[in-house]
Amino acid sequence: MDPEDKQPGGDPPEGETSPQGDTPNTEPEPQPEGEPSVPTPDEAPAEGHDLPVPVDDAVDPGQFAAPVEQPAPPPPAPPPPPAAKEGEDDEEEGMLRMSFLEHLEELRTRIFWALVGLGISFALCLVFANQIWKFVSAPGIEALKSTGAQPNLVFIKPTEAFAMIWVKAPMLASLFLAAPWILYQVWAFIAPGLYKKERRWAGPFVVCTAGLFVLGGAFAYFVAFRFGLAFLLGIGRDINVQPMISATEYFNLFVNATVGIGLVFELPVLLFFLTLLRVVSPSFLLRNTRYAILLIVIVAAVVTPTPDIFNLMLFAVPMCGLFFVGVFASYLLVLHREKRRFPWMKVLYGVLVFLLAVAGAVYLAVARYGYRPVWHWPFLVR
């Protein structure tokens, strides 16, 4: 081969292979002017030079990009607590958890403090022992006077006077005097087992319970016991029967009447707490009124010291009234749970009108018809 046939640059002529191998000449062909050059797959772009890349509709340009780390999704929110039922105190904050021995220890402590309060009241009542006995024996003396008998109580045993005047009568008076303190100890014993919202009933519980107990004793002293005793002593007056009452028998009858009626007057508080514990409801109590009245009559027959119908009604009628007072208290509790209000203003106006009418009738009876007020039933006598 002539040297003239060699092309510049030492490259072999077209169609010939180089001495190093059989690789054909891969020099790109010139492209027509005005058209962009498209690199072949075997061509690699020179380092530092960017070549245009054709955009194909079937190829996503973003698939060649480096993946970007996405932030981790936040943890799911905890589910909301179940909605409490309307009017239900289901919070357990502040509820004490006590073992059986701790309950016994708490019971022992409350009994001790209740006895301490009762002992202090008894010591105070001993100072006024004679005045207390005169107060206790006053209904019996008046009943004896009304029958024409000698107005004195009789002591049969030598120690009977000491037991009645210096022990039993002051003890009864101290029971009524210490009733708020004793009932507070009862509430303090059951309070650890109540919810926090239920403990706010401590003040109303003590005031209402002690007030109803004292009110029941006052009702027995001024109304029920006086009427019952006058009725019993007047039975044999027309057939030459002379009453002579032992102080012990009289005091036992007095305790049964006053304490029994005082406990009966706790019926509204009992119904209120049964409603608070959702054992009963006002509608249930009204539907079963007939059975409640039957039970009240049975209890009154047990409490009544005599089998006559007169004394039975003296106990049963107030108890029936207290039952409906308890139903009303339960109704107020249900209204509070349902976020409703009771029309207190209308009721207060009605009560005020009633009291004004009673006051006008009493004034008319005293000023025009010659009646005078007394501290026992019927409270107005000529």
C-alpha positions as a Markdown table, in Angstrom:
| # | Residue | x | y | z |
|---|---|---|---|---|
| 1 | Met | 0.0 | 0.0 | 0.0 |
| 2 | Asp | 1.3 | 3.5 | -0.9 |
| 3 | Pro | 1.8 | 6.0 | 1.7 |
| 4 | Glu | -0.3 | 8.4 | -0.2 |
| 5 | Asp | -3.4 | 6.3 | 0.3 |
| 6 | Lys | -3.2 | 6.7 | 4.1 |
| 7 | Gln | -5.6 | 9.4 | 5.5 |
| 8 | Pro | -4.4 | 12.1 | 7.7 |
| 9 | Gly | -4.2 | 11.2 | 11.3 |
| 10 | Gly | -3.1 | 7.7 | 10.7 |
| 11 | Asp | -6.5 | 6.2 | 10.5 |
| 12 | Pro | -7.1 | 3.4 | 8.0 |
| 13 | Pro | -9.3 | 4.0 | 5.0 |
| 14 | Glu | -13.0 | 3.5 | 5.2 |
| 15 | Gly | -14.0 | -0.1 | 5.2 |
| 16 | Glu | -10.7 | -1.3 | 6.5 |
| 17 | Thr | -9.9 | -2.5 | 10.0 |
| 18 | Ser | -7.3 | -1.1 | 12.2 |
| 19 | Pro | -4.3 | -3.2 | 13.0 |
| 20 | Gln | -5.4 | -3.4 | 16.7 |
| 21 | Gly | -8.5 | -5.4 | 16.0 |
| 22 | Asp | -11.6 | -6.0 | 13.8 |
| 23 | Thr | -13.6 | -3.2 | 15.3 |
| 24 | Pro | -15.2 | -1.1 | 12.6 |
| 25 | Asn | -15.0 | 2.6 | 12.4 |
| 26 | Thr | -17.6 | 4.1 | 14.7 |
| 27 | Glu | -17.1 | 7.7 | 13.9 |
| 28 | Pro | -20.5 | 9.4 | 13.9 |
| 29 | Glu | -21.9 | 10.5 | 10.6 |
| 30 | Pro | -22.4 | 14.2 | 10.1 |
| 31 | Gln | -26.0 | 15.3 | 10.8 |
| 32 | Pro | -27.9 | 17.6 | 8.6 |
| 33 | Glu | -27.7 | 21.2 | 9.6 |
| 34 | Gly | -30.6 | 22.4 | 11.7 |
| 35 | Glu | -31.3 | 19.0 | 13.4 |
| 36 | Pro | -30.0 | 18.2 | 16.8 |
| 37 | Ser | -27.6 | 15.4 | 17.2 |
| 38 | Val | -28.8 | 12.4 | 19.0 |
| 39 | Pro | -26.1 | 10.4 | 20.8 |
| 40 | Thr | -25.9 | 6.8 | 20.2 |
| 41 | Pro | -26.0 | 4.3 | 23.0 |
| 42 | Asp | -22.3 | 3.5 | 22.6 |
| 43 | Glu | -21.4 | 7.1 | 23.0 |
| 44 | Ala | -20.8 | 8.5 | 26.5 |
| 45 | Pro | -20.9 | 12.2 | 27.1 |
| 46 | Ala | -17.7 | 13.8 | 27.7 |
| 47 | Glu | -17.0 | 14.6 | 31.4 |
| 48 | Gly | -18.2 | 18.0 | 32.3 |
| 49 | His | -20.5 | 18.4 | 29.3 |
| 50 | Asp | -24.3 | 18.0 | 29.4 |
| 51 | Leu | -26.0 | 16.7 | 26.4 |
| 52 | Pro | -29.7 | 17.3 | 25.6 |
| 53 | Val | -31.9 | 14.3 | 26.4 |
| 54 | Pro | -35.0 | 13.8 | 24.4 |
| 55 | Val | -38.2 | 13.9 | 26.4 |
| 56 | Asp | -40.3 | 10.8 | 25.7 |
| 57 | Asp | -44.0 | 10.8 | 26.8 |
| 58 | Ala | -43.8 | 7.2 | 27.8 |
| 59 | Val | -40.8 | 7.8 | 30.2 |
| 60 | Asp | -41.2 | 9.6 | 33.5 |
| 61 | Pro | -38.4 | 12.1 | 33.9 |
| 62 | Gly | -38.6 | 11.8 | 37.7 |
| 63 | Gln | -37.8 | 8.1 | 37.7 |
| 64 | Phe | -34.1 | 8.7 | 37.3 |
| 65 | Ala | -34.0 | 11.2 | 40.2 |
| 66 | Ala | -32.6 | 10.2 | 43.5 |
| 67 | Pro | -35.4 | 9.2 | 46.0 |
| 68 | Val | -36.2 | 11.8 | 48.6 |
| 69 | Glu | -36.7 | 10.6 | 52.2 |
| 70 | Gln | -40.2 | 11.3 | 53.3 |
| 71 | Pro | -40.8 | 12.1 | 57.0 |
| 72 | Ala | -42.3 | 9.3 | 59.1 |
| 73 | Pro | -46.1 | 9.7 | 59.5 |
| 74 | Pro | -47.1 | 10.8 | 63.0 |
| 75 | Pro | -48.4 | 8.1 | 65.3 |
| 76 | Pro | -52.2 | 7.8 | 65.3 |
| 77 | Ala | -54.0 | 9.8 | 68.0 |
| 78 | Pro | -55.3 | 7.7 | 70.9 |
| 79 | Pro | -59.0 | 7.0 | 70.8 |
| 80 | Pro | -61.1 | 9.4 | 72.8 |
| 81 | Pro | -62.3 | 8.2 | 76.2 |
| 82 | Pro | -65.9 | 6.7 | 76.2 |
| 83 | Ala | -68.5 | 9.4 | 76.9 |
| 84 | Ala | -69.9 | 9.2 | 80.3 |
| 85 | Lys | -73.6 | 8.8 | 80.7 |
| 86 | Glu | -75.6 | 11.9 | 81.4 |
| 87 | Gly | -75.8 | 12.6 | 85.2 |
| 88 | Glu | -73.5 | 9.8 | 86.1 |
| 89 | Asp | -70.6 | 10.5 | 88.4 |
| 90 | Asp | -68.1 | 8.0 | 87.0 |
| 91 | Glu | -64.9 | 9.8 | 87.9 |
| 92 | Glu | -62.8 | 7.9 | 90.4 |
| 93 | Glu | -60.4 | 10.7 | 91.4 |
| 94 | Gly | -60.0 | 10.9 | 95.1 |
| 95 | Met | -61.7 | 7.6 | 95.8 |
| 96 | Leu | -59.7 | 5.9 | 98.5 |
| 97 | Arg | -58.9 | 2.2 | 98.2 |
| 98 | Met | -58.9 | 0.6 | 101.6 |
| 99 | Ser | -58.3 | -3.0 | 102.6 |
| 100 | Phe | -60.6 | -4.9 | 105.0 |
| 101 | Leu | -58.4 | -4.2 | 108.0 |
| 102 | Glu | -58.2 | -0.5 | 107.1 |
| 103 | His | -62.0 | -0.4 | 107.0 |
| 104 | Leu | -62.2 | -2.0 | 110.4 |
| 105 | Glu | -59.6 | 0.5 | 111.7 |
| 106 | Glu | -61.6 | 3.4 | 110.3 |
| 107 | Leu | -64.8 | 2.0 | 111.8 |
| 108 | Arg | -63.1 | 1.8 | 115.2 |
| 109 | Thr | -61.9 | 5.3 | 115.0 |
| 110 | Arg | -65.3 | 6.7 | 114.0 |
| 111 | Ile | -67.1 | 4.8 | 116.8 |
| 112 | Phe | -64.5 | 6.1 | 119.3 |
| 113 | Trp | -65.1 | 9.8 | 118.3 |
| 114 | Ala | -68.8 | 9.3 | 118.3 |
| 115 | Leu | -68.7 | 8.0 | 121.8 |
| 116 | Val | -66.4 | 10.9 | 122.9 |
| 117 | Gly | -69.0 | 13.3 | 121.6 |
| 118 | Leu | -71.8 | 11.5 | 123.3 |
| 119 | Gly | -69.8 | 11.4 | 126.6 |
| 120 | Ile | -69.2 | 15.2 | 126.4 |
| 121 | Ser | -72.9 | 15.8 | 125.8 |
| 122 | Phe | -73.9 | 13.5 | 128.7 |
| 123 | Ala | -71.6 | 15.3 | 131.0 |
| 124 | Leu | -73.2 | 18.6 | 130.0 |
| 125 | Cys | -76.7 | 17.2 | 130.4 |
| 126 | Leu | -75.8 | 16.0 | 134.0 |
| 127 | Val | -75.5 | 19.6 | 135.0 |
| 128 | Phe | -79.2 | 20.2 | 134.1 |
| 129 | Ala | -80.5 | 16.7 | 135.2 |
| 130 | Asn | -83.4 | 18.1 | 137.3 |
| 131 | Gln | -84.6 | 20.5 | 134.5 |
| 132 | Ile | -84.4 | 17.7 | 132.0 |
| 133 | Trp | -86.5 | 15.4 | 134.1 |
| 134 | Lys | -89.1 | 18.1 | 134.6 |
| 135 | Phe | -89.2 | 18.5 | 130.8 |
| 136 | Val | -89.5 | 14.8 | 130.2 |
| 137 | Ser | -92.3 | 14.3 | 132.8 |
| 138 | Ala | -94.3 | 17.3 | 131.8 |
| 139 | Pro | -96.6 | 15.5 | 129.3 |
| 140 | Gly | -97.4 | 12.8 | 131.9 |
| 141 | Ile | -98.2 | 15.4 | 134.6 |
| 142 | Glu | -100.6 | 17.2 | 132.3 |
| 143 | Ala | -102.2 | 14.0 | 131.2 |
| 144 | Leu | -102.8 | 13.0 | 134.9 |
| 145 | Lys | -104.2 | 16.5 | 135.6 |
| 146 | Ser | -106.7 | 16.1 | 132.7 |
| 147 | Thr | -108.0 | 12.8 | 134.2 |
| 148 | Gly | -108.3 | 14.3 | 137.8 |
| 149 | Ala | -105.6 | 12.0 | 139.2 |
| 150 | Gln | -102.8 | 13.0 | 141.4 |
| 151 | Pro | -100.2 | 14.7 | 139.2 |
| 152 | Asn | -97.2 | 12.7 | 140.3 |
| 153 | Leu | -95.1 | 9.8 | 139.0 |
| 154 | Val | -94.5 | 6.9 | 141.4 |
| 155 | Phe | -91.1 | 5.3 | 142.2 |
| 156 | Ile | -91.4 | 1.7 | 143.3 |
| 157 | Lys | -87.8 | 0.7 | 143.7 |
| 158 | Pro | -85.2 | 2.6 | 145.8 |
| 159 | Thr | -82.8 | 3.0 | 142.9 |
| 160 | Glu | -85.4 | 3.9 | 140.4 |
| 161 | Ala | -85.3 | 7.6 | 141.0 |
| 162 | Phe | -81.5 | 7.7 | 140.6 |
| 163 | Ala | -81.6 | 5.7 | 137.4 |
| 164 | Met | -84.3 | 7.8 | 135.9 |
| 165 | Ile | -83.2 | 11.3 | 136.9 |
| 166 | Trp | -79.4 | 11.0 | 136.8 |
| 167 | Val | -78.8 | 8.4 | 134.2 |
| 168 | Lys | -81.5 | 7.6 | 131.6 |
| 169 | Ala | -83.0 | 11.1 | 131.2 |
| 170 | Pro | -79.6 | 12.8 | 130.6 |
| 171 | Met | -78.6 | 10.0 | 128.3 |
| 172 | Leu | -81.7 | 10.5 | 126.2 |
| 173 | Ala | -81.1 | 14.3 | 126.1 |
| 174 | Ser | -77.4 | 13.8 | 125.2 |
| 175 | Leu | -78.4 | 11.5 | 122.3 |
| 176 | Phe | -80.5 | 14.3 | 120.7 |
| 177 | Leu | -77.8 | 16.9 | 121.5 |
| 178 | Ala | -75.0 | 14.9 | 120.0 |
| 179 | Ala | -77.0 | 13.7 | 116.9 |
| 180 | Pro | -75.2 | 16.0 | 114.4 |
| 181 | Trp | -71.7 | 14.9 | 115.6 |
| 182 | Ile | -72.7 | 11.2 | 115.5 |
| 183 | Leu | -74.2 | 11.5 | 112.1 |
| 184 | Tyr | -71.0 | 13.3 | 110.9 |
| 185 | Gln | -69.0 | 10.4 | 112.0 |
| 186 | Val | -71.3 | 8.1 | 110.1 |
| 187 | Trp | -70.8 | 10.2 | 107.0 |
| 188 | Ala | -67.0 | 10.3 | 107.5 |
| 189 | Phe | -67.0 | 6.5 | 107.6 |
| 190 | Ile | -68.8 | 6.0 | 104.3 |
| 191 | Ala | -67.2 | 9.0 | 102.5 |
| 192 | Pro | -64.0 | 7.2 | 101.4 |
| 193 | Gly | -66.1 | 4.9 | 99.3 |
| 194 | Leu | -67.8 | 7.7 | 97.4 |
| 195 | Tyr | -66.8 | 9.6 | 94.3 |
| 196 | Lys | -65.4 | 13.1 | 94.7 |
| 197 | Lys | -68.6 | 14.8 | 93.4 |
| 198 | Glu | -70.7 | 12.8 | 95.9 |
| 199 | Arg | -68.7 | 14.0 | 98.9 |
| 200 | Arg | -70.2 | 17.5 | 98.6 |
| 201 | Trp | -73.4 | 16.0 | 100.1 |
| 202 | Ala | -71.7 | 15.8 | 103.5 |
| 203 | Gly | -73.1 | 19.1 | 104.8 |
| 204 | Pro | -76.7 | 18.6 | 103.6 |
| 205 | Phe | -76.6 | 15.0 | 104.8 |
| 206 | Val | -75.6 | 16.0 | 108.4 |
| 207 | Val | -78.0 | 19.0 | 108.6 |
| 208 | Cys | -81.0 | 17.2 | 107.1 |
| 209 | Thr | -80.5 | 13.9 | 109.0 |
| 210 | Ala | -79.9 | 15.5 | 112.4 |
| 211 | Gly | -82.7 | 18.1 | 111.7 |
| 212 | Leu | -85.2 | 15.5 | 110.8 |
| 213 | Phe | -84.3 | 13.4 | 113.9 |
| 214 | Val | -84.7 | 16.3 | 116.2 |
| 215 | Leu | -87.9 | 17.3 | 114.4 |
| 216 | Gly | -89.3 | 13.8 | 114.8 |
| 217 | Gly | -88.6 | 13.9 | 118.6 |
| 218 | Ala | -90.3 | 17.3 | 118.8 |
| 219 | Phe | -93.3 | 16.0 | 117.0 |
| 220 | Ala | -93.5 | 13.1 | 119.4 |
| 221 | Tyr | -93.1 | 15.3 | 122.4 |
| 222 | Phe | -95.6 | 18.0 | 121.5 |
| 223 | Val | -98.2 | 16.0 | 119.5 |
| 224 | Ala | -98.1 | 12.2 | 119.3 |
| 225 | Phe | -97.0 | 11.3 | 122.8 |
| 226 | Arg | -99.3 | 13.8 | 124.5 |
| 227 | Phe | -102.3 | 12.7 | 122.6 |
| 228 | Gly | -101.6 | 9.0 | 123.0 |
| 229 | Leu | -100.9 | 9.3 | 126.8 |
| 230 | Ala | -104.1 | 11.4 | 127.4 |
| 231 | Phe | -106.1 | 8.9 | 125.5 |
| 232 | Leu | -104.7 | 5.9 | 127.4 |
| 233 | Leu | -105.1 | 7.5 | 130.9 |
| 234 | Gly | -108.7 | 8.5 | 130.1 |
| 235 | Ile | -109.9 | 5.0 | 129.3 |
| 236 | Gly | -110.9 | 3.9 | 132.8 |
| 237 | Arg | -111.8 | 7.3 | 134.2 |
| 238 | Asp | -115.6 | 6.7 | 134.1 |
| 239 | Ile | -115.5 | 3.2 | 135.7 |
| 240 | Asn | -113.6 | 4.1 | 138.9 |
| 241 | Val | -110.1 | 3.3 | 137.6 |
| 242 | Gln | -107.4 | 5.5 | 139.2 |
| 243 | Pro | -104.2 | 5.9 | 137.2 |
| 244 | Met | -100.9 | 5.5 | 139.0 |
| 245 | Ile | -97.9 | 5.6 | 136.7 |
| 246 | Ser | -94.5 | 4.2 | 137.5 |
| 247 | Ala | -91.6 | 6.5 | 136.5 |
| 248 | Thr | -89.8 | 3.6 | 134.8 |
| 249 | Glu | -92.9 | 2.6 | 132.7 |
| 250 | Tyr | -93.5 | 6.2 | 131.8 |
| 251 | Phe | -89.9 | 6.8 | 130.7 |
| 252 | Asn | -89.8 | 3.6 | 128.6 |
| 253 | Leu | -93.0 | 4.7 | 126.8 |
| 254 | Phe | -91.5 | 8.2 | 126.3 |
| 255 | Val | -88.2 | 6.8 | 124.8 |
| 256 | Asn | -90.1 | 4.5 | 122.5 |
| 257 | Ala | -92.2 | 7.3 | 121.2 |
| 258 | Thr | -89.6 | 10.0 | 120.8 |
| 259 | Val | -86.7 | 7.9 | 119.5 |
| 260 | Gly | -89.1 | 5.8 | 117.3 |
| 261 | Ile | -90.7 | 8.8 | 115.6 |
| 262 | Gly | -87.3 | 10.4 | 115.3 |
| 263 | Leu | -86.0 | 7.5 | 113.4 |
| 264 | Val | -89.2 | 7.3 | 111.3 |
| 265 | Phe | -88.6 | 11.0 | 110.3 |
| 266 | Glu | -85.4 | 9.8 | 108.5 |
| 267 | Leu | -87.6 | 8.3 | 105.7 |
| 268 | Pro | -87.0 | 11.2 | 103.3 |
| 269 | Val | -83.2 | 10.8 | 103.7 |
| 270 | Leu | -83.4 | 7.1 | 103.1 |
| 271 | Leu | -85.4 | 7.6 | 99.9 |
| 272 | Phe | -83.0 | 10.2 | 98.7 |
| 273 | Phe | -80.0 | 8.0 | 99.1 |
| 274 | Leu | -81.7 | 5.1 | 97.5 |
| 275 | Thr | -82.3 | 7.4 | 94.5 |
| 276 | Leu | -78.7 | 8.6 | 94.6 |
| 277 | Leu | -77.6 | 4.9 | 94.4 |
| 278 | Arg | -80.1 | 4.3 | 91.6 |
| 279 | Val | -82.0 | 1.7 | 93.5 |
| 280 | Val | -85.3 | 3.5 | 93.2 |
| 281 | Ser | -86.7 | 6.4 | 91.1 |
| 282 | Pro | -89.5 | 8.9 | 91.7 |
| 283 | Ser | -91.7 | 7.2 | 89.1 |
| 284 | Phe | -91.1 | 3.8 | 90.8 |
| 285 | Leu | -92.1 | 5.2 | 94.2 |
| 286 | Leu | -95.2 | 6.8 | 92.9 |
| 287 | Arg | -96.3 | 3.6 | 91.0 |
| 288 | Asn | -95.9 | 1.6 | 94.2 |
| 289 | Thr | -97.5 | 4.1 | 96.6 |
| 290 | Arg | -100.1 | 1.6 | 97.8 |
| 291 | Tyr | -97.4 | -0.9 | 98.9 |
| 292 | Ala | -95.5 | 1.9 | 100.6 |
| 293 | Ile | -98.5 | 3.0 | 102.6 |
| 294 | Leu | -99.1 | -0.6 | 103.6 |
| 295 | Leu | -95.6 | -1.0 | 104.8 |
| 296 | Ile | -95.8 | 2.3 | 106.7 |
| 297 | Val | -98.9 | 1.1 | 108.5 |
| 298 | Ile | -97.2 | -2.1 | 109.5 |
| 299 | Val | -94.1 | -0.2 | 110.8 |
| 300 | Ala | -96.4 | 2.2 | 112.7 |
| 301 | Ala | -98.2 | -0.7 | 114.3 |
| 302 | Val | -94.9 | -2.0 | 115.5 |
| 303 | Val | -93.7 | 1.4 | 116.8 |
| 304 | Thr | -97.1 | 2.3 | 118.4 |
| 305 | Pro | -97.1 | 1.3 | 122.1 |
| 306 | Thr | -100.8 | 0.5 | 122.1 |
| 307 | Pro | -103.0 | -1.5 | 119.7 |
| 308 | Asp | -105.7 | 1.2 | 119.3 |
| 309 | Ile | -106.3 | 2.8 | 115.9 |
| 310 | Phe | -106.0 | 6.3 | 117.3 |
| 311 | Asn | -102.4 | 6.0 | 118.3 |
| 312 | Leu | -101.7 | 4.0 | 115.1 |
| 313 | Met | -102.9 | 7.0 | 113.0 |
| 314 | Leu | -100.8 | 9.4 | 115.0 |
| 315 | Phe | -97.8 | 7.5 | 113.7 |
| 316 | Ala | -98.9 | 6.5 | 110.3 |
| 317 | Val | -100.2 | 9.8 | 108.9 |
| 318 | Pro | -96.9 | 11.7 | 109.5 |
| 319 | Met | -95.0 | 8.8 | 108.0 |
| 320 | Cys | -97.1 | 8.9 | 104.8 |
| 321 | Gly | -96.4 | 12.6 | 104.6 |
| 322 | Leu | -92.7 | 12.0 | 105.0 |
| 323 | Phe | -92.9 | 9.4 | 102.3 |
| 324 | Phe | -94.1 | 12.0 | 99.8 |
| 325 | Val | -91.4 | 14.4 | 101.0 |
| 326 | Gly | -88.9 | 11.8 | 100.2 |
| 327 | Val | -90.4 | 11.3 | 96.7 |
| 328 | Phe | -90.1 | 15.1 | 96.2 |
| 329 | Ala | -86.4 | 15.0 | 97.3 |
| 330 | Ser | -85.8 | 12.2 | 94.8 |
| 331 | Tyr | -87.5 | 14.2 | 92.1 |
| 332 | Leu | -85.2 | 17.1 | 92.8 |
| 333 | Leu | -82.2 | 14.8 | 92.5 |
| 334 | Val | -83.3 | 13.5 | 89.1 |
| 335 | Leu | -83.9 | 17.1 | 87.9 |
| 336 | His | -80.3 | 17.9 | 88.9 |
| 337 | Arg | -79.0 | 14.9 | 87.0 |
| 338 | Glu | -80.9 | 15.9 | 83.9 |
| 339 | Lys | -79.7 | 19.5 | 84.1 |
| 340 | Arg | -83.1 | 20.9 | 84.6 |
| 341 | Arg | -84.4 | 23.4 | 87.2 |
| 342 | Phe | -87.3 | 23.3 | 89.6 |
| 343 | Pro | -89.6 | 26.3 | 89.7 |
| 344 | Trp | -88.6 | 27.3 | 93.2 |
| 345 | Met | -90.0 | 30.9 | 92.9 |
| 346 | Lys | -93.5 | 29.7 | 92.1 |
| 347 | Val | -93.4 | 27.2 | 95.0 |
| 348 | Leu | -92.0 | 29.8 | 97.4 |
| 349 | Tyr | -94.8 | 32.2 | 96.4 |
| 350 | Gly | -97.4 | 29.5 | 97.1 |
| 351 | Val | -95.9 | 28.6 | 100.5 |
| 352 | Leu | -95.7 | 32.3 | 101.4 |
| 353 | Val | -99.4 | 32.8 | 100.5 |
| 354 | Phe | -100.3 | 29.7 | 102.5 |
| 355 | Leu | -98.4 | 30.9 | 105.6 |
| 356 | Leu | -100.0 | 34.3 | 105.3 |
| 357 | Ala | -103.4 | 32.7 | 105.2 |
| 358 | Val | -102.6 | 30.6 | 108.3 |
| 359 | Ala | -101.2 | 33.7 | 110.1 |
| 360 | Gly | -104.4 | 35.6 | 109.3 |
| 361 | Ala | -106.6 | 32.8 | 110.6 |
| 362 | Val | -104.6 | 32.6 | 113.8 |
| 363 | Tyr | -104.8 | 36.3 | 114.3 |
| 364 | Leu | -108.5 | 36.3 | 113.7 |
| 365 | Ala | -109.0 | 33.4 | 116.2 |
| 366 | Val | -107.0 | 35.1 | 118.9 |
| 367 | Ala | -108.3 | 38.7 | 118.4 |
| 368 | Arg | -111.9 | 38.0 | 117.7 |
| 369 | Tyr | -112.9 | 34.6 | 119.1 |
| 370 | Gly | -110.9 | 34.6 | 122.3 |
| 371 | Tyr | -108.4 | 31.8 | 121.6 |
| 372 | Arg | -105.0 | 31.7 | 123.1 |
| 373 | Pro | -101.8 | 29.9 | 121.8 |
| 374 | Val | -100.3 | 27.0 | 123.7 |
| 375 | Trp | -97.1 | 24.9 | 123.1 |
| 376 | His | -98.9 | 21.6 | 122.4 |
| 377 | Trp | -101.7 | 20.3 | 120.2 |
| 378 | Pro | -104.1 | 21.8 | 119.2 |
| 379 | Phe | -101.9 | 24.9 | 119.8 |
| 380 | Leu | -105.1 | 27.1 | 120.1 |
| 381 | Val | -107.4 | 26.8 | 123.1 |
| 382 | Arg | -110.1 | 29.0 | 124.6 |
